[in-house]
Amino acid sequence: MFISTDIDDKFNSLPSFLFSVSNVDYDVVVVGAGIAGLTAAIYASRQKLRTLIIAKDIGGQLNITPAIENYPGFKVVSGSELIQRIYDQVQALGVEILFDEVVGIEDSEGIFLVKTKDGYEFTSETVILAFGKTPREMNVPGERELKGRGVSYCAICDAPLFQNKRVAVVGWGPQAFEAVSLLCRYNNYVYLIHRGRSKLELEKIPEKCRERFEEYPETIVREVRGDAKIRSIVLESLENGKIWELEVDGVFVELGYEMKTEWLRGFVELSREGEIIVDMLGRTSREGVFAAGDVTNIPYKQAVISAGQGAIAALSAYNYIQEKKGGAKIKSDWREIFRKDV
Ligand SMILES: Cc1cc2nc3c(=O)[nH]c(=O)nc-3n(C[C@H](O)[C@H](O)[C@H](O)COP(=O)(O)OP(=O)(O)OC[C@H]3O[C@@H](n4cnc5c(N)ncnc54)[C@H](O)[C@@H]3O)c2cc1C
């Protein structure tokens, strides 16, 4: 599905030599719509680059961040509010967005062919990889097929869809406990399933939820069953090998996040941890391909850092295109301008 907004008149009045004769679909394809990708799109479109964002969702990790206290300009802000504000800005600039997953990129003499899971293909002068981290899957039969049909990776996003139901939370740690509490608040009966021996201290969940809560430690999920919707999960006890089926209306997988960059191996250089290696200008090992945010090898995975990297990658993409076309590059050192004015 495409979302596209009309470009505001005031932006049309800017010089647009980059729109000139070209049979390449876009100047920039941004992969990912977390804070890095959205910021990259703002900067790219303000340089009049024809910009397309392809993303599986809007917001990425910020969707599950209830309170951020270290983003400049806000004493405290929820991840969803921050991302909504940035998304509004992106929409006001008329950036095109496609909800899809990028599954491959090919380089044909400096023009990139970006391929999506739903079978779309786009050519672009540059690509900005900003696809962050992805929720870790259980990797069991039925999981992928029932994604969005009972299998969820975001309790904050999907809990309201489950009320007075039986749901399982798979995982251990603050993220899983928060999912348990949240789902309890919607009057669900909640199972907590995890492979460890420890048991959740009941004080960690609201008192009214405790009667509607059951825990299976030392247990793993073997399979997710259902057709149009999830029906049950198959569990295995690590303690005694017992296998049984548990009827549920939903499963919330809370196993943290992982870097999914294997599909880019050989295309751009990756670190041992699978992060995309970039230099200080957001350039990857392949000319014309830039990267930003948590997916890169830049340390300190933080929202403000991802946003900054998004800006750098977009301006570098602009300069790369300008260099190819013989146009003027951006000089982003304000001191020079002030000196000239004095
Ligand atoms: C629980 C939690 C709390 C946090 N708290 C804070 C905090 O208080 N302060 C702070 O500064 N930071 C915090 N962070 C870190 C911060 O959220 C991240 O650093 C930041 O959101 C990373 O942004 P990103 O755009 O690089 O990636 P992500 O947010 O991971 O976004 C990735 C985007 O790429 C998309 N995508 C993935 N794969 C593909 C694909 N193949 N094709 C198309 N699209 C794809 C996703 O759908 C998503 O839109 C927290 C993170 C978590 C998980």
The ligand as a Tripos MOL2 file, in Angstrom:
@<TRIPOS>MOLECULE
LIG
   53    58     1     0     0
SMALL
NO_CHARGES

@<TRIPOS>ATOM
      1 C1         12.4650   -0.9230   25.2180 C.3       1 LIG1
      2 C2         13.3550    0.1350   24.6080 C.ar      1 LIG1
      3 C3         13.5680    1.3240   25.3030 C.ar      1 LIG1
      4 C4         14.3880    2.3180   24.7510 C.ar      1 LIG1
      5 N1         14.5730    3.4870   25.4420 N.ar      1 LIG1
      6 C5         15.2810    4.4970   24.8660 C.ar      1 LIG1
      7 C6         15.4140    5.7780   25.5170 C.ar      1 LIG1
      8 O1         14.8720    5.9940   26.6200 O.2       1 LIG1
      9 N2         16.1270    6.7420   24.8790 N.ar      1 LIG1
     10 C7         16.7280    6.5610   23.6710 C.ar      1 LIG1
     11 O2         17.3350    7.4900   23.1570 O.2       1 LIG1
     12 N3         16.6320    5.3490   23.0510 N.ar      1 LIG1
     13 C8         15.9310    4.3230   23.5990 C.ar      1 LIG1
     14 N4         15.8300    3.1110   22.9600 N.ar      1 LIG1
     15 C9         16.5970    2.9120   21.7210 C.3       1 LIG1
     16 C10        15.9000    3.5860   20.5260 C.3       1 LIG1
     17 O3         14.5320    3.2180   20.5240 O.3       1 LIG1
     18 C11        16.6010    3.1520   19.2470 C.3       1 LIG1
     19 O4         17.9660    3.4910   19.3150 O.3       1 LIG1
     20 C12        16.0050    3.8030   18.0000 C.3       1 LIG1
     21 O5         14.5960    3.7400   18.0270 O.3       1 LIG1
     22 C13        16.5560    3.1320   16.7510 C.3       1 LIG1
     23 O6         15.9500    3.7030   15.6290 O.3       1 LIG1
     24 P1         16.2420    3.1470   14.1530 P.3       1 LIG1
     25 O7         15.4300    4.0070   13.2470 O.co2     1 LIG1
     26 O8         17.6850    3.0350   13.9310 O.co2     1 LIG1
     27 O9         15.6870    1.6400   14.1250 O.3       1 LIG1
     28 P2         14.2950    0.9760   14.5180 P.3       1 LIG1
     29 O10        13.5540    1.7910   15.5000 O.co2     1 LIG1
     30 O11        14.6430   -0.4210   14.8770 O.co2     1 LIG1
     31 O12        13.4360    1.0090   13.1700 O.3       1 LIG1
     32 C14        13.6600    0.1030   12.1410 C.3       1 LIG1
     33 C15        12.6580    0.3200   11.0250 C.3       1 LIG1
     34 O13        13.0060   -0.5310    9.9270 O.3       1 LIG1
     35 C16        11.8960   -1.3230    9.5120 C.3       1 LIG1
     36 N5         12.4300   -2.5500    8.9010 N.ar      1 LIG1
     37 C17        13.1590   -3.5370    9.4700 C.ar      1 LIG1
     38 N6         13.5490   -4.4270    8.5450 N.ar      1 LIG1
     39 C18        13.0470   -3.9890    7.3490 C.ar      1 LIG1
     40 C19        13.1010   -4.4610    6.0100 C.ar      1 LIG1
     41 N7         13.8070   -5.5470    5.6640 N.pl3     1 LIG1
     42 N8         12.4310   -3.7720    5.0540 N.ar      1 LIG1
     43 C20        11.7460   -2.6390    5.3640 C.ar      1 LIG1
     44 N9         11.6680   -2.1370    6.6150 N.ar      1 LIG1
     45 C21        12.3210   -2.7980    7.5840 C.ar      1 LIG1
     46 C22        11.0740   -1.4800   10.7730 C.3       1 LIG1
     47 O14         9.7490   -1.8050   10.4310 O.3       1 LIG1
     48 C23        11.2250   -0.0600   11.3710 C.3       1 LIG1
     49 O15        10.3490    0.8120   10.7070 O.3       1 LIG1
     50 C24        15.0110    2.1090   23.4810 C.ar      1 LIG1
     51 C25        14.7850    0.9180   22.7900 C.ar      1 LIG1
     52 C26        13.9650   -0.0710   23.3390 C.ar      1 LIG1
     53 C27        13.7230   -1.3590   22.5740 C.3       1 LIG1
@<TRIPOS>BOND
     1     1     2 1
     2     2     3 ar
     3     2    52 ar
     4     3     4 ar
     5     4     5 ar
     6     4    50 ar
     7     5     6 ar
     8     6     7 ar
     9     6    13 1
    10     7     8 2
    11     7     9 ar
    12     9    10 ar
    13    10    11 2
    14    10    12 ar
    15    12    13 ar
    16    13    14 ar
    17    14    15 1
    18    14    50 ar
    19    15    16 1
    20    16    17 1
    21    16    18 1
    22    18    19 1
    23    18    20 1
    24    20    21 1
    25    20    22 1
    26    22    23 1
    27    23    24 1
    28    24    25 2
    29    24    26 1
    30    24    27 1
    31    27    28 1
    32    28    29 2
    33    28    30 1
    34    28    31 1
    35    31    32 1
    36    32    33 1
    37    33    34 1
    38    33    48 1
    39    34    35 1
    40    35    36 1
    41    35    46 1
    42    36    37 ar
    43    36    45 ar
    44    37    38 ar
    45    38    39 ar
    46    39    40 ar
    47    39    45 ar
    48    40    41 1
    49    40    42 ar
    50    42    43 ar
    51    43    44 ar
    52    44    45 ar
    53    46    47 1
    54    46    48 1
    55    48    49 1
    56    50    51 ar
    57    51    52 ar
    58    52    53 1
@<TRIPOS>SUBSTRUCTURE
     1 LIG1         1 GROUP 0 **** ****
